[in-house]
Amino acid sequence: MFAVFAMAGEHFSRPPIDWHAASPELILLGVGVLLTVIDIVWKERARALVAGLASVGLLAAMIPVITLAVDGEPRSMFGGAFVVDDYALIMKAIFLLSTYVVVLMSTNYISEGDYWENEYYGLLLTSVLGMLLMTSARDLISIFVALELLSIPAYMLSTWRKRDLKSNEAGMKYYLMGVFASAVMLYGMSLLYGSSGTTLLSGINEAVSGSGGPSAVVTLGIVFVVVGFAFKVSAVPFHTWAPDTYEGAPTPVTAFLSVASKAGGFVGLMNILFVGLIGRDDVYQPLIWILAAASMTVGNTVALRQTNIVRMLAYSGVAQAGYMLAPLAVLSTDVVTTGGATTIVADQALAATVTYLAIYAAMNLGAFAVVMAVARKTRSAEIDDYRGLFRYAPGLTVLMTVFLFSLAGIPPLGGWFGKFRVLEALISPGTAWGSALAVVVAVNSVVAFYYYGRVAVKMWVEEVPDGNMDRVSVPASLAAALAITSVVTLAFGVGPGLIGHFTQVSLLVGVGG
């Protein structure tokens, strides 16, 4: 009897855990538990502490990210289901720093409103924890769990203004559409599992690539998985939740959803495409081509008609999702030679999307920070309220112009380099498929400049409508968020080699489990 238990203990022994590799997630988990305990013990007296603790937790989680990057060795756990490599680390850094900026943007907004702060920051950290897990997930189960972990707190955050009907509507639409998309995605994952007999992405790729696996079932599974993630990144035609959710949610939450949550969806999609489905480009390339072209075109076209700047930025985000999807439309294992250097097309596509994600995080968060600052005076987000902004808030006008023109891709701001990397990834394979999409990107960039420029004209040229020239009061935390995002946006544009070096990552070389 004892021998049987001993053998069972050996068979079901705990898998080895690399605590250093898992430390960013463990730090966030610990800080989240601490916030919960403080909320239970101190209740209302903890309001003054929670924002600072959340900030410290996010920055503390950056320490192991840096040490792991310095170490440079890929790490793997649980049979290859959890991998920490350069790609995972750069995405973890983007999530942590973006959320730190969101916390800075939230500090005064939440404390001055009728909100329970402890729950807000707890949910924010929980969502980020899901994003960190997503970066290292190389297994269908861990990807789905991470996706729900980042999504469920986001549903609750979007309806945080409980007495506001628009906020309630935002949360309800986001929740219902999110649950539907998760169900579609989960069904697609079940088809891939049924075809391959494994949930590990590398095993799925071996089973379904080429002639392997039932073709019709695999095709349907890929389509359903891509459609599920298309909702998460607000790609057309699965974007309908975004404008109402962005407008109804608290502005810091909108900024968080537009950057960190969107990036989380992209990370999950890239993990599955690059590691699990890289051999089935015959299925996903046409689908992503259509999603990218439709998102750019519809997002920019509808943004032209918006009178509310948050809704304009929402549709701009739909178009930006199209730019980030575009390199994935040419994703393959083909090898190209550019300037004497040999590059795999997949690595070039990954670097382009990751680069754009990093730059987009800075410039879009900066734009929302300006919206929040101006709304402290105007109590509105209508574009007409930006008339004559330069007359009484010249600093905010300059910053908003920087962020808007960066989103439009005007040199020497960061956005131009992001679009350059996207166009490079589309053109370098030398296919008509990629070149046609590059033309769509170029045309849409010109269209987008019109509505970004329209806001700039109102700020710089037009007169103040009501003659109210009172200065805009910008709290210290919001000013810090503006400073960080503006410096990063300018740095990406002036020194593109720096960000380009860090985003030269690969997902094609797996790590042994």
C-alpha positions in Angstrom: 0.0 0.0 0.0 2.7 2.5 1.0 4.7 1.5 -2.2 1.6 2.3 -4.3 1.3 5.8 -2.7 5.0 6.4 -3.1 4.8 5.5 -6.8 1.7 7.7 -7.2 3.5 10.6 -5.5 6.4 10.2 -7.9 4.1 10.1 -10.9 2.1 13.2 -9.8 5.0 15.2 -8.5 4.9 19.0 -8.8 6.5 20.1 -12.1 9.6 22.2 -11.6 8.9 26.0 -11.4 11.4 28.7 -12.5 10.5 31.3 -9.8 12.6 33.9 -11.5 10.7 33.5 -14.8 7.4 33.6 -13.0 8.3 36.5 -10.7 6.6 39.4 -12.7 3.2 37.6 -12.4 3.9 36.6 -8.7 4.7 40.2 -7.8 1.5 41.5 -9.3 -0.5 38.7 -7.6 1.1 39.6 -4.3 0.3 43.3 -4.7 -3.3 42.5 -5.7 -3.7 40.4 -2.5 -2.2 43.2 -0.4 -4.7 45.7 -1.9 -7.6 43.3 -1.0 -6.3 42.9 2.6 -5.9 46.6 3.0 -9.5 47.1 1.6 -10.9 44.6 4.1 -9.0 46.0 7.1 -8.9 49.8 6.5 -11.8 50.3 4.1 -12.3 54.0 3.4 -9.0 54.9 5.1 -7.1 53.1 2.4 -8.2 55.4 -0.4 -5.0 57.5 -0.1 -2.7 54.5 -0.4 -4.1 52.2 -3.1 -3.0 54.2 -6.2 0.5 54.5 -4.9 0.7 50.8 -4.0 -0.6 49.9 -7.5 2.1 52.1 -9.1 4.8 50.5 -6.9 3.6 47.0 -7.8 3.7 47.7 -11.5 7.2 49.2 -11.3 8.4 46.4 -9.0 7.2 43.8 -11.6 9.5 45.5 -14.1 12.6 44.6 -12.1 12.5 40.8 -12.9 11.5 41.7 -16.5 14.8 43.7 -16.8 16.9 41.0 -15.0 15.4 38.3 -17.3 16.2 40.4 -20.3 19.8 40.9 -19.1 20.2 37.2 -18.6 19.1 36.6 -22.2 18.3 32.9 -21.8 14.8 31.7 -22.9 13.1 29.8 -20.1 10.3 27.2 -20.3 8.0 25.6 -17.8 5.1 23.0 -17.8 6.3 21.1 -20.8 6.6 24.3 -23.0 3.2 25.7 -22.1 4.8 28.7 -20.4 7.7 30.4 -22.1 9.7 33.5 -21.2 11.7 34.8 -24.2 12.6 38.1 -25.7 9.2 38.5 -27.2 7.4 37.8 -23.9 9.6 40.2 -22.1 9.1 43.1 -24.4 5.4 42.6 -24.3 5.4 42.4 -20.5 7.3 45.7 -20.4 4.7 47.3 -22.7 1.8 46.1 -20.5 3.4 47.1 -17.2 4.5 50.6 -18.3 1.2 51.3 -20.1 -0.8 50.4 -17.0 1.5 52.5 -14.9 0.6 55.5 -17.1 -3.1 54.5 -16.8 -2.7 54.5 -13.0 -1.2 58.0 -13.2 -4.2 59.1 -15.3 -6.6 57.5 -12.9 -5.3 58.9 -9.6 -7.3 62.2 -9.5 -10.1 61.0 -11.8 -11.0 58.2 -9.4 -10.3 60.0 -6.1 -12.4 63.0 -7.1 -15.3 60.9 -8.3 -17.8 58.7 -6.3 -15.8 55.5 -6.8 -14.5 52.8 -4.6 -10.8 53.1 -5.3 -9.6 49.8 -3.8 -11.7 47.7 -6.1 -10.7 49.8 -9.2 -7.0 49.3 -8.8 -7.5 45.6 -7.8 -9.4 44.9 -11.0 -6.8 46.9 -13.0 -3.9 44.8 -11.7 -5.9 41.6 -12.2 -6.4 42.4 -15.9 -2.8 43.2 -16.3 -1.9 39.9 -14.7 -3.9 38.2 -17.4 -2.0 40.1 -20.0 1.4 39.1 -18.5 0.3 35.4 -18.5 -0.8 35.8 -22.2 2.7 36.8 -23.3 4.1 33.5 -22.1 1.2 31.2 -22.9 2.0 28.6 -25.5 -0.9 26.3 -24.9 -4.6 26.7 -25.8 -5.8 26.3 -22.2 -3.4 28.8 -20.7 -4.2 31.3 -23.6 -7.9 31.0 -22.9 -7.5 31.3 -19.1 -5.3 34.4 -19.6 -7.7 35.9 -22.0 -10.6 35.6 -19.6 -8.5 36.8 -16.7 -7.8 40.0 -18.6 -11.3 40.4 -20.0 -13.6 39.9 -17.0 -12.1 42.7 -14.9 -12.3 44.9 -18.0 -16.0 44.3 -18.3 -16.5 45.5 -14.7 -14.2 48.5 -15.2 -16.1 49.7 -18.2 -19.3 50.1 -16.2 -17.5 51.7 -13.2 -19.7 54.8 -13.3 -22.6 52.9 -11.8 -25.1 55.8 -11.8 -24.4 56.7 -15.4 -26.7 55.0 -18.0 -24.1 55.3 -20.7 -21.5 53.5 -18.5 -24.0 50.8 -17.8 -24.7 50.4 -21.5 -20.9 50.3 -22.2 -20.4 47.5 -19.7 -23.3 45.5 -20.9 -22.4 45.7 -24.6 -18.8 44.9 -23.9 -19.8 41.9 -21.7 -22.3 40.4 -24.0 -20.2 40.7 -27.1 -17.1 39.5 -25.2 -18.9 36.4 -24.0 -20.1 35.6 -27.5 -16.6 36.1 -28.9 -15.1 33.9 -26.2 -17.6 31.1 -27.0 -16.7 31.3 -30.7 -13.0 31.2 -29.9 -13.4 28.3 -27.5 -15.2 26.3 -30.1 -12.5 27.0 -32.6 -9.9 25.9 -30.0 -11.8 22.7 -29.4 -11.7 21.9 -33.1 -8.0 22.4 -33.2 -7.6 20.2 -30.2 -9.7 17.5 -31.7 -7.7 17.6 -34.9 -4.3 17.5 -33.2 -4.9 15.7 -30.0 -2.9 18.2 -28.0 -3.4 21.7 -26.5 0.3 22.6 -26.9 0.7 25.1 -29.7 3.9 23.5 -31.1 2.1 20.1 -31.2 -0.8 21.6 -33.0 1.5 23.1 -35.6 3.0 19.7 -36.3 -0.4 18.0 -36.5 -2.2 20.5 -38.7 0.5 21.9 -41.0 0.5 20.9 -44.6 -1.5 17.8 -45.3 -1.8 16.9 -41.6 -5.2 16.8 -39.9 -8.7 17.0 -41.4 -8.6 20.1 -43.6 -12.2 21.2 -43.2 -12.2 20.9 -39.4 -8.8 22.7 -39.2 -9.9 25.5 -41.5 -13.1 26.0 -39.4 -11.1 26.0 -36.2 -8.7 28.6 -37.5 -11.5 30.8 -38.7 -13.3 30.7 -35.4 -10.1 31.4 -33.4 -9.2 34.4 -35.6 -12.7 35.8 -35.4 -12.6 35.5 -31.6 -9.4 37.5 -31.4 -10.7 40.0 -34.0 -13.3 41.0 -31.5 -10.7 41.5 -28.8 -8.7 43.8 -31.0 -11.8 45.6 -32.3 -11.3 44.7 -36.0 -14.1 45.2 -38.5 -16.8 43.8 -38.6 -16.4 42.8 -34.9 -15.8 46.4 -33.7 -19.3 47.5 -32.9 -18.9 47.3 -29.2 -15.9 49.7 -29.2 -17.4 53.2 -29.8 -20.2 52.9 -27.3 -17.9 51.2 -24.7 -15.2 53.8 -25.1 -17.6 56.7 -24.8 -19.5 55.3 -21.8 -16.6 54.0 -19.8 -14.5 56.2 -17.5 -11.9 57.9 -19.6 -8.9 56.2 -17.9 -10.6 52.8 -18.5 -11.1 53.8 -22.1 -7.4 54.5 -22.4 -6.6 51.1 -20.8 -9.0 49.2 -23.1 -7.7 51.0 -26.2 -4.1 50.2 -25.5 -3.4 47.4 -23.0 -6.5 45.3 -23.6 -6.1 45.6 -27.4 -2.4 44.6 -27.1 -3.4 41.6 -25.1 -5.7 40.4 -27.9 -2.9 40.9 -30.4 -0.5 38.9 -28.2 -2.9 35.9 -28.0 -3.5 36.1 -31.8 0.3 36.2 -32.6 1.0 33.3 -30.2 -1.5 31.1 -31.9 -0.5 32.1 -35.5 3.2 32.1 -35.1 3.6 29.0 -32.9 0.5 26.9 -33.5 -0.6 27.7 -37.1 2.4 29.0 -39.0 2.1 26.2 -41.5 -1.5 27.0 -42.4 -1.0 30.4 -44.0 -3.3 29.3 -46.8 -6.2 29.7 -44.3 -5.3 32.7 -42.2 -3.6 35.0 -44.7 -6.8 35.8 -46.8 -8.9 36.2 -43.6 -6.5 38.6 -41.9 -6.0 40.5 -45.2 -9.7 41.2 -45.3 -9.9 42.1 -41.6 -6.9 44.5 -41.9 -8.2 46.2 -45.0 -11.8 46.5 -43.7 -10.6 47.8 -40.3 -8.4 50.5 -41.8 -11.0 51.7 -44.3 -14.2 51.5 -42.1 -12.4 52.9 -39.0 -11.0 56.0 -40.8 -14.1 56.6 -42.9 -16.5 56.6 -39.9 -14.0 58.6 -37.8 -14.4 61.5 -40.4 -18.0 62.0 -39.2 -17.5 62.0 -35.5 -18.2 65.1 -33.4 -17.1 63.5 -30.0 -13.3 63.2 -29.7 -13.5 59.9 -27.6 -15.7 58.3 -30.4 -13.2 59.7 -32.9 -10.4 58.0 -31.1 -12.4 54.8 -30.8 -12.8 54.6 -34.6 -9.2 55.7 -34.9 -8.4 52.7 -32.7 -10.3 50.4 -35.1 -8.2 51.7 -38.0 -5.0 51.4 -36.0 -5.9 47.7 -35.3 -6.0 47.3 -39.1 -2.5 48.7 -39.4 -1.3 46.3 -36.7 -3.0 43.3 -38.4 -1.6 44.1 -41.8 1.9 42.5 -41.3 0.2 39.3 -40.2 -1.6 39.0 -43.6 1.8 38.1 -45.2 2.9 35.9 -42.3 4.9 32.8 -43.6 8.1 31.0 -43.1 9.5 32.2 -46.4 13.0 33.8 -46.4 13.7 37.2 -48.0 16.9 39.1 -48.6 16.8 42.9 -48.0 19.9 45.0 -48.2 22.2 41.9 -48.1 20.5 40.7 -44.9 18.5 37.5 -44.9 15.2 37.6 -42.9 12.4 35.2 -42.3 9.1 36.9 -43.4 7.4 35.8 -40.1 10.1 37.5 -38.0 9.8 40.7 -40.0 6.0 40.6 -39.6 6.2 40.0 -35.8 8.8 42.9 -35.4 6.5 45.2 -37.3 3.4 44.5 -35.2 5.3 44.6 -31.9 6.9 47.9 -32.9 3.6 49.4 -33.8 2.0 48.2 -30.5 4.8 49.8 -28.5 4.5 53.2 -30.3 0.7 53.1 -30.3 0.6 52.6 -26.6 2.6 55.8 -26.0 0.8 58.1 -28.5 -2.7 56.9 -27.8 -2.4 57.1 -24.0 -1.0 60.6 -24.4 -4.0 61.6 -26.5 -6.4 60.3 -23.9 -4.4 62.1 -21.2 -4.9 65.4 -23.0 -8.6 64.6 -23.4 -8.9 64.1 -19.6 -7.0 67.3 -18.9 -9.2 69.4 -21.2 -12.4 67.8 -19.9 -11.5 69.1 -16.4 -12.3 72.5 -17.7 -14.9 71.9 -20.4 -16.7 69.0 -18.8 -17.2 67.6 -22.3 -15.5 65.6 -25.0 -17.0 67.3 -28.0 -14.5 68.3 -30.7 -16.0 71.8 -30.8 -14.8 72.4 -27.3 -11.2 72.3 -28.5 -11.7 75.5 -30.5 -9.1 78.1 -29.4 -7.4 75.7 -27.0 -4.0 77.3 -27.8 -5.3 80.6 -26.4 -5.6 79.3 -22.9 -3.7 76.0 -22.8 -0.8 76.2 -25.2 1.1 73.4 -23.6 -1.8 70.9 -23.9 -2.3 72.1 -27.5 1.3 71.3 -28.5 1.1 67.9 -26.8 -2.2 67.0 -28.4 -0.8 68.0 -31.8 2.2 65.8 -31.2 0.0 62.8 -30.4 -2.5 63.3 -33.2 0.2 63.8 -35.8 2.0 60.8 -34.5 -1.2 58.7 -34.9 -1.3 60.1 -38.4 2.3 59.0 -39.1 3.9 62.4 -39.6 7.7 62.4 -39.2 9.7 62.8 -37.0 7.1 61.5 -34.5 6.9 57.9 -33.4 3.9 56.9 -35.5 5.9 57.3 -38.8 8.3 54.6 -37.8 5.5 52.3 -36.9 3.9 52.7 -40.3 7.3 52.4 -42.0 7.9 49.0 -40.4 4.4 47.9 -41.4 5.0 48.9 -45.0 8.4 47.3 -45.0 6.9 44.0 -43.8 4.2 44.1 -46.5 6.5 45.0 -49.4 9.7 43.1 -48.7 8.2 39.6 -49.5 7.6 40.9 -53.0 4.1 39.5 -53.4 1.1 41.1 -55.0 -0.9 40.2 -51.9 1.3 42.3 -49.6 1.9 45.1 -52.1 -1.9 45.6 -52.5 -2.3 45.8 -48.7 0.5 48.3 -48.6 -1.4 50.6 -50.9 -4.5 50.3 -48.7 -2.3 51.3 -45.7 -0.9 54.3 -47.6 -4.3 55.5 -48.8 -5.8 55.2 -45.3 -2.9 57.1 -43.7 -3.8 60.0 -46.0 -7.5 59.8 -45.1 -6.7 59.6 -41.3 -4.7 62.8 -41.5 -7.9 64.8 -42.4 -9.7 64.1 -39.1 -6.6 64.4 -37.0 -5.8 67.7 -38.7 -9.3 68.9 -38.2 -8.8 68.8 -34.5 -5.5 70.6 -34.8 -7.1 73.4 -36.8 -9.7 73.9 -34.2 -7.1 74.1 -31.5 -4.6 76.4 -33.3 -6.7 78.6 -35.6 -10.3 78.9 -34.3 -11.4 81.2 -31.5 -12.6 80.3 -28.1 -16.4 79.9 -28.5 -17.5 81.3 -25.1 -14.7 83.6 -24.3 -13.7 81.6 -21.2 -9.9 81.9 -21.1 -9.4 80.3 -17.7 -6.3 78.1 -17.5 -6.7 74.3 -17.4 -5.7 72.8 -14.1 -3.6 69.7 -14.7 -2.9 67.5 -11.6 0.7 66.4 -11.0 -0.1 62.7 -11.7 -1.8 63.5 -15.0 1.1 65.9 -15.9 3.5 63.0 -15.2 1.5 60.8 -17.6 1.7 63.5 -20.3 5.4 63.9 -19.8 6.1 60.1 -20.1 4.0 59.6 -23.2 5.3 62.7 -25.0 8.9 61.8 -24.3 8.4 58.2 -25.5 6.5 59.3 -28.6 9.2 61.8 -29.6 12.0 59.3 -28.8 10.5 56.6 -31.0 10.4 59.1 -33.9 13.8 60.7 -33.4 15.7 57.5 -32.5 13.9 54.7 -34.3 16.9 52.4 -34.1 16.4 52.1 -30.4 12.9 50.7 -30.4 13.7 48.8 -33.6 16.5 47.0 -31.8 14.3 45.9 -28.9 11.4 44.7 -31.1 13.6 42.4 -33.3 12.1 39.3 -31.7 11.0 35.9 -32.9 8.4 33.3 -32.1 9.5 30.7 -34.5 12.3 29.1 -32.4 10.6 27.3 -29.6 12.1 26.4 -26.2 12.4 22.9 -25.1 10.0 21.8 -22.4 
